[in-house]
Amino acid sequence: MSTVSTVTVPARPADQGVTAPAGFRATGVTAGLKASGRPDLALVVNDGPLQVAAGVFTSNRVVAAPVVWSRQAVTDGIASAVVLNSGGANACTGPEGFADTHRTAEHVANALAVSAGDVLVCSTGLIGERLPMDLLLAGADAAAAGLSADGGPDAAVAIMTTDTVAKSVSVQRDGWSVGGMAKGAGMLAPGLATMLVVLTTDAVVTAAHADRALRAATRSTFDRVDSDGCMSTNDTVLLLASGASGVEVAPDDLAGAVTEVCTRLARLLVGDAEGASHDIAVTVHRATSEDAAVAVARAVTRSNLFKAAVFGNDPNWGRVLAAAGTVPEQVAPFDPALLDVSINGVQVCRAGGVGEPRELVDLAAAREVRVEIDLHAGTSTATVWTNDLTHDYVHENSAYST
Amino acid sequence: MSTVSTVTVPARPADQGVTAPAGFRATGVTAGLKASGRPDLALVVNDGPLQVAAGVFTSNRVVAAPVVWSRQAVTDGIASAVVLNSGGANACTGPEGFADTHRTAEHVANALAVSAGDVLVCSTGLIGERLPMDLLLAGADAAAAGLSADGGPDAAVAIMTTDTVAKSVSVQRDGWSVGGMAKGAGMLAPGLATMLVVLTTDAVVTAAHADRALRAATRSTFDRVDSDGCMSTNDTVLLLASGASGVEVAPDDLAGAVTEVCTRLARLLVGDAEGASHDIAVTVHRATSEDAAVAVARAVTRSNLFKAAVFGNDPNWGRVLAAAGTVPEQVAPFDPALLDVSINGVQVCRAGGVGEPRELVDLAAAREVRVEIDLHAGTSTATVWTNDLTHDYVHENSAYST
């Protein structure tokens, strides 16, 4: 940290994360946005030679000022830096909130001697409150002064809200790498208000390939993590490429490495979801299409009834079937009388009726729960991740803003 | 009760409910399906002269055996009786489960000397378990022997599952009336597994008018009660008309009275939802259509985040906006920057941003919470009801089957 803090500082992640690839510096500081006095402002800078960037944003129609800004700023495929704050979402703050984001970008741009239009901004925290701009801008100055080639772990700490661990991962390829950090989870543990992810690579790639790799990766990872069906106003996933490795990377190789990093970050998010006691993977087999498989899996991961049953260590396959049955036939054709459901390997439902005894399933023994649904309708498979619905979820999300 | 019980018997409702209109007899007995020893089997008989019937059923593709049976049996617009059991849903029980339902209808038909195809069947309870048919059929005999012209309140008690009060209402018109009873709530408190409603009238009406009145009434009442977005495999709403008043009733008058009964029953269901501490009415104003208003209201009533905030007495309007923003623009056109949100009369959000201080809203003071969203897009209005997400909801739904 570049600012002295009197509170307990969360453990720095072991992985370098966003500073694992060459060409990046980062840091995390305490600007004073959080009442807790914990680090709350992160800066990631791409020193090039390339300044390629791509972004994927929340599909919510109500979006925070930083999303409006960054979505526009990244359309040219170029970015030099990302500044991220926890302690306030800057959402539903009107034209003044947008001006705050704009001012943040300009301030950081001045400090780094780059163009404001090349500075992306992310915010997370409570909706409907202005940010304390004096604190934030002073923090941005401290961050710019404290940038370091091994600052990735500090940046990952500074974007935490109710996360219990900082999340940094990276993968090495032949002469190049991809790194990333994440906080929260938009649809996963949204008392946090938001999932923010910054990915970096030193591969030599075009903006078009970066964009394609990022969209493919998020579609099969973060988009399939769905804790409570809620969707943040601030969700943002960014990919920056420095080209510093000098290695030209084929589009498929880039997409593969980015997907691997996103997969690992998504699993960390599920494992750290607010108040959860189980991670639940719902896999739908033999669907007529991948979209159909996702639709059925998502219906199950959004069933409060099923999620509460898992919290009670109850392998309640009836609630799985009831959730699957809510998916319209035109979305996912299947015959309810053919459905099989296995929970942690025990086929508790066979052909739409009673299968193996539910007592054979021991949900109390492990955090991970595997639900497998065989639609007997086609050849496609997909998995969606969620968590159980617990007392702690209700507690954290009923007490978050008060 | 026609059967002696050694356990505490729930209070009989004051209203006659299904036996308020002339031409109906009913009763509730203890067949022994429930471990608690409480009444668990109800019978409602239409003594005519008309035997008009209409039904509305769950739209879930996974439906219980009694829904398959009753949906078919009511298509001719004729029914003589309804037999309802709590203590088991008879869902996901395969061909054997359907045979159980069929046998129940035949048994009751024999006891009443009517056709089996004119006996409707409803079940509620756990999914995936066969019913104890010996107990059930003996209970049906006891019920047939105990029918009474003032048995409506007993029938309402016998269909309760985790309901804390029996629900019977009726409305009087000029020489005719409509009565009804309800239990549980499909989407409302679905640890119960199901919402079951039986409505009766002594009006002289055709089957076509009964069907139209029932569909119109459910569309604006039960369909707009949505506690947790879950949809039961057993939800059933039935309307029986005896014609015993001799009064020919115009279609609109019938629809009005049926809607009034359904409105009152729906409010009772919301007020008795499992583990809830607040009833929440979300009203959307100035939408481009009624469907658009319902879509936005439903998105808010399905937000676990907002519902948990209400449990915490937090008027978290940011979560209202975030939920509204998930509705696709083609479903509900509106400009997020124009949205106003009032909670219990305090306009906490104005033009998509901060309005009156949230501290002015006191959610701790009352059970009822009124959320009003002004879309500034059209002229249509709709209200959807839900409950807050509480520790007790998680507790009841994690412990229900274990």
Chai-1 contact restraints between the chains, C-beta under 6 A:
chainA,res_idxA,chainB,res_idxB,connection_type,confidence,min_distance_angstrom,max_distance_angstrom,comment,restraint_id
A,N60,B,G325,contact,1.0,0.0,6.0,A-B,restraint_1
A,N60,B,T326,contact,1.0,0.0,6.0,A-B,restraint_2
A,R61,B,G325,contact,1.0,0.0,6.0,A-B,restraint_3
A,R61,B,P336,contact,1.0,0.0,6.0,A-B,restraint_4
A,V62,B,L321,contact,1.0,0.0,6.0,A-B,restraint_5
A,V62,B,A322,contact,1.0,0.0,6.0,A-B,restraint_6
A,V62,B,G325,contact,1.0,0.0,6.0,A-B,restraint_7
A,V62,B,P336,contact,1.0,0.0,6.0,A-B,restraint_8
A,C92,B,G318,contact,1.0,0.0,6.0,A-B,restraint_9
A,C92,B,L321,contact,1.0,0.0,6.0,A-B,restraint_10
A,C92,B,G352,contact,1.0,0.0,6.0,A-B,restraint_11
A,C92,B,G353,contact,1.0,0.0,6.0,A-B,restraint_12
A,T93,B,G353,contact,1.0,0.0,6.0,A-B,restraint_13
A,G94,B,G353,contact,1.0,0.0,6.0,A-B,restraint_14
A,I127,B,G318,contact,1.0,0.0,6.0,A-B,restraint_15
A,G128,B,G318,contact,1.0,0.0,6.0,A-B,restraint_16
A,G128,B,V354,contact,1.0,0.0,6.0,A-B,restraint_17
A,P190,B,L305,contact,1.0,0.0,6.0,A-B,restraint_18
A,D228,B,N304,contact,1.0,0.0,6.0,A-B,restraint_19
A,C230,B,S303,contact,1.0,0.0,6.0,A-B,restraint_20
A,C230,B,L305,contact,1.0,0.0,6.0,A-B,restraint_21
A,M231,B,T326,contact,1.0,0.0,6.0,A-B,restraint_22
A,T233,B,A322,contact,1.0,0.0,6.0,A-B,restraint_23
A,S303,B,C230,contact,1.0,0.0,6.0,A-B,restraint_24
A,N304,B,D228,contact,1.0,0.0,6.0,A-B,restraint_25
A,L305,B,P190,contact,1.0,0.0,6.0,A-B,restraint_26
A,L305,B,C230,contact,1.0,0.0,6.0,A-B,restraint_27
A,L305,B,N397,contact,1.0,0.0,6.0,A-B,restraint_28
A,A308,B,V394,contact,1.0,0.0,6.0,A-B,restraint_29
A,A308,B,N397,contact,1.0,0.0,6.0,A-B,restraint_30
A,A308,B,S398,contact,1.0,0.0,6.0,A-B,restraint_31
A,F311,B,S398,contact,1.0,0.0,6.0,A-B,restraint_32
A,G312,B,S398,contact,1.0,0.0,6.0,A-B,restraint_33
A,G312,B,A399,contact,1.0,0.0,6.0,A-B,restraint_34
A,G312,B,T402,contact,1.0,0.0,6.0,A-B,restraint_35
A,D314,B,S401,contact,1.0,0.0,6.0,A-B,restraint_36
A,D314,B,T402,contact,1.0,0.0,6.0,A-B,restraint_37
A,N316,B,S401,contact,1.0,0.0,6.0,A-B,restraint_38
A,G318,B,C92,contact,1.0,0.0,6.0,A-B,restraint_39
A,G318,B,I127,contact,1.0,0.0,6.0,A-B,restraint_40
A,G318,B,G128,contact,1.0,0.0,6.0,A-B,restraint_41
A,L321,B,V62,contact,1.0,0.0,6.0,A-B,restraint_42
A,L321,B,C92,contact,1.0,0.0,6.0,A-B,restraint_43
A,A322,B,V62,contact,1.0,0.0,6.0,A-B,restraint_44
A,A322,B,T233,contact,1.0,0.0,6.0,A-B,restraint_45
A,G325,B,N60,contact,1.0,0.0,6.0,A-B,restraint_46
A,G325,B,R61,contact,1.0,0.0,6.0,A-B,restraint_47
A,G325,B,V62,contact,1.0,0.0,6.0,A-B,restraint_48
A,T326,B,N60,contact,1.0,0.0,6.0,A-B,restraint_49
A,T326,B,M231,contact,1.0,0.0,6.0,A-B,restraint_50
A,P336,B,R61,contact,1.0,0.0,6.0,A-B,restraint_51
A,P336,B,V62,contact,1.0,0.0,6.0,A-B,restraint_52
A,G352,B,C92,contact,1.0,0.0,6.0,A-B,restraint_53
A,G353,B,C92,contact,1.0,0.0,6.0,A-B,restraint_54
A,G353,B,T93,contact,1.0,0.0,6.0,A-B,restraint_55
A,G353,B,G94,contact,1.0,0.0,6.0,A-B,restraint_56
A,V354,B,G128,contact,1.0,0.0,6.0,A-B,restraint_57
A,L389,B,V394,contact,1.0,0.0,6.0,A-B,restraint_58
A,H391,B,H391,contact,1.0,0.0,6.0,A-B,restraint_59
A,H391,B,V394,contact,1.0,0.0,6.0,A-B,restraint_60
A,V394,B,A308,contact,1.0,0.0,6.0,A-B,restraint_61
A,V394,B,L389,contact,1.0,0.0,6.0,A-B,restraint_62
A,V394,B,H391,contact,1.0,0.0,6.0,A-B,restraint_63
A,V394,B,V394,contact,1.0,0.0,6.0,A-B,restraint_64
A,N397,B,L305,contact,1.0,0.0,6.0,A-B,restraint_65
A,N397,B,A308,contact,1.0,0.0,6.0,A-B,restraint_66
A,S398,B,A308,contact,1.0,0.0,6.0,A-B,restraint_67
A,S398,B,F311,contact,1.0,0.0,6.0,A-B,restraint_68
A,S398,B,G312,contact,1.0,0.0,6.0,A-B,restraint_69
A,A399,B,G312,contact,1.0,0.0,6.0,A-B,restraint_70
A,S401,B,D314,contact,1.0,0.0,6.0,A-B,restraint_71
A,S401,B,N316,contact,1.0,0.0,6.0,A-B,restraint_72
A,T402,B,G312,contact,1.0,0.0,6.0,A-B,restraint_73
A,T402,B,D314,contact,1.0,0.0,6.0,A-B,restraint_74
